[in-house]
């Protein structure tokens, strides 16, 4: 149970903030910027070719992260890498010695206490088939996220409603998270499972 709670906390931290795309220009035999330090798990690094013949190839990555090697096809071509593990990443262009870059990713700032102090009511039924009843104290928006932290549905709700019934029949079977928000601030995040 502790492992599941820790995994849920890490996933929550990964997508509790809006994911950011960090742009890296590939031009004049350099990556610009050469180093990025404000990356959060769930963000995307996007390299875009400005000129020349280049690639981006991972050299060191944290345990559990995916490696990459991408050859740009021409001006304006871009490559996206979604960050899934906290740590320091280094990369290079294998065609040009000294053409290196790096970024450092963190899990964000969510603490166990913040998660424990959220509303105690849970959505039901869980697992669900088509509809999910979400108890609501003060939220004005409910977001449904997949396990990668990608928003798959967003519903505006009346703050005075005690329960909101979501029709999620269009989602595939699997694990999801619902996020209750009020004026953009996260009130609660919980895991739900769609059984069919």
ChimeraX attribute file (.defattr): number of C-alpha atoms within 10 A of each C-alpha:
attribute: neighborCount
match mode: 1-to-1
recipient: residues
	/A:1	6
	/A:2	7
	/A:3	8
	/A:4	9
	/A:5	11
	/A:6	12
	/A:7	12
	/A:8	17
	/A:9	19
	/A:10	19
	/A:11	20
	/A:12	24
	/A:13	21
	/A:14	26
	/A:15	23
	/A:16	20
	/A:17	19
	/A:18	13
	/A:19	17
	/A:20	15
	/A:21	15
	/A:22	17
	/A:23	17
	/A:24	21
	/A:25	18
	/A:26	27
	/A:27	16
	/A:28	11
	/A:29	17
	/A:30	18
	/A:31	23
	/A:32	17
	/A:33	14
	/A:34	16
	/A:35	15
	/A:36	18
	/A:37	11
	/A:38	13
	/A:39	23
	/A:40	25
	/A:41	25
	/A:42	29
	/A:43	22
	/A:44	19
	/A:45	19
	/A:46	15
	/A:47	23
	/A:48	21
	/A:49	22
	/A:50	17
	/A:51	16
	/A:52	14
	/A:53	17
	/A:54	23
	/A:55	20
	/A:56	22
	/A:57	18
	/A:58	19
	/A:59	17
	/A:60	14
	/A:61	20
	/A:62	16
	/A:63	9
	/A:64	9
	/A:65	15
	/A:66	13
	/A:67	14
	/A:68	14
	/A:69	15
	/A:70	15
	/A:71	16
	/A:72	21
	/A:73	13
	/A:74	14
	/A:75	14
	/A:76	13
	/A:77	13
	/A:78	19
	/A:79	18
	/A:80	15
	/A:81	16
	/A:82	17
	/A:83	21
	/A:84	22
	/A:85	21
	/A:86	22
	/A:87	18
	/A:88	16
	/A:89	21
	/A:90	17
	/A:91	22
	/A:92	22
	/A:93	24
	/A:94	17
	/A:95	12
	/A:96	13
	/A:97	9
	/A:98	11
	/A:99	18
	/A:100	21
	/A:101	22
	/A:102	19
	/A:103	19
	/A:104	19
	/A:105	21
	/A:106	19
	/A:107	20
	/A:108	19
	/A:109	12
	/A:110	15
	/A:111	11
	/A:112	11
	/A:113	8
	/A:114	11
	/A:115	16
	/A:116	10
	/A:117	10
	/A:118	14
	/A:119	15
	/A:120	8
	/A:121	12
	/A:122	16
	/A:123	19
	/A:124	14
	/A:125	15
	/A:126	15
	/A:127	16
	/A:128	18
	/A:129	17
	/A:130	15
	/A:131	15
	/A:132	23
	/A:133	16
	/A:134	19
	/A:135	19
	/A:136	25
	/A:137	15
	/A:138	17
	/A:139	24
	/A:140	19
	/A:141	20
	/A:142	23
	/A:143	17
	/A:144	23
	/A:145	21
	/A:146	18
	/A:147	15
	/A:148	14
	/A:149	23
	/A:150	16
	/A:151	17
	/A:152	11
	/A:153	14
	/A:154	14
	/A:155	12
	/A:156	12
	/A:157	19
	/A:158	13
	/A:159	15
	/A:160	11
	/A:161	13
	/A:162	12
	/A:163	16
	/A:164	18
	/A:165	13
	/A:166	16
	/A:167	12
	/A:168	15
	/A:169	14
	/A:170	7
	/A:171	16
	/A:172	12
	/A:173	13
	/A:174	13
	/A:175	14
	/A:176	22
	/A:177	22
	/A:178	21
	/A:179	23
	/A:180	27
	/A:181	20
	/A:182	15
	/A:183	9
	/A:184	11
	/A:185	14
	/A:186	16
	/A:187	19
	/A:188	24
	/A:189	23
	/A:190	18
	/A:191	19
	/A:192	20
	/A:193	16
	/A:194	20
	/A:195	13
	/A:196	12
